């Protein structure tokens, strides 16, 4: 695929490392090596970003990994793998980050579901806003929430015809399942910068799937 010009916006190395390890878990060593080759990131093969919070992993490189997934496996296959990787990334490390760390406490677990969502979703957004250049916000409406990535590393510098930030949806789905004590929620991406929208926006139903 064509290299994406550097953005000057960064994820911490740790977040990039968690994502790459999650992809490796989902698709194996050969699979992630093929992705990194197609993404023009062969220097990362066997040399993943270090496990630290330095903001050094450019959004363009993160986007290239997601674009390579779609290029190798097609839009549908890439979507499934990206969502699985997003869920794995949350399970493997994101839930222990910053504002989310208290959500495992008993005081949080006994809250009603509506309160868990009202506290937990902004806490998830705050993790990315605090530790990376991915400024994220949450808004509440009568029957749903919106989760907005104002600067999105998943689709940075790409052009697509349908929403493509599936790893983000996977992270949100896994986050909601953990925060709610096991419920699954509909998470739909409605806006995508790579389609020409101003921001990447996910719509999240307040009621869990039945």
C-alpha positions, 0 to 999 in steps of 0.5 A: 500500500502507499505510505501515509505521510507522517501526522505528527500526532502520536500514540504512546508506544505501549498502546501501539504495542498492545494493539500489535500483540492483540493482532498477533494473538488473533492472527499468529506470527505469520499474519502480523508479519504480513500485515507489517510488511504490507503497511511498510513497517517491516522494521517492526517485525520482531521489534515491537514498540517498547512497553512505555508511555512515550508518545512516539508511535505516529498515527500514520503508522497505526492507520497503515496497520489497519489499512493493511488488514483491509488490503490483505483480508478485504473489507469484511475479513479485515473488519472482523479481525480488527474488531477482535484485535480491539477486544483483545487489546482492551482485555490485554492491557487497556482496562488497567489504564488510568481512569479505568483502573477503578472500574474493577472495584466493588463500589463500581460493580454494585452501581446500576447499569445506567450509572456504570455507562455514565461513568465508564464511557467517559473514563474510557475516552479519558484514557485516550485523551490523557495518554495519546493525541487521540482526543476523545469525548462522550455525549449522552442522548435519550437512548444512546451515547456518542463516542467521538474521536476528534483525531483518529489514528485508525483511519488517518490519511486514508480514503474509504467508502464505508466506516473503517475504524473497526479496532476502535469499535472492538475496544469500545465493545470490550470496554462496555462488556467489562464495565457493565459486568458482561453485557453486550452493546450495539456499537455502530460507527456513523461518521468516519474521517476517511470518508470525509466526515469531520470526526469519527463517531460511534453510536452506542445504545444505552440498552444492552443487546437482548 
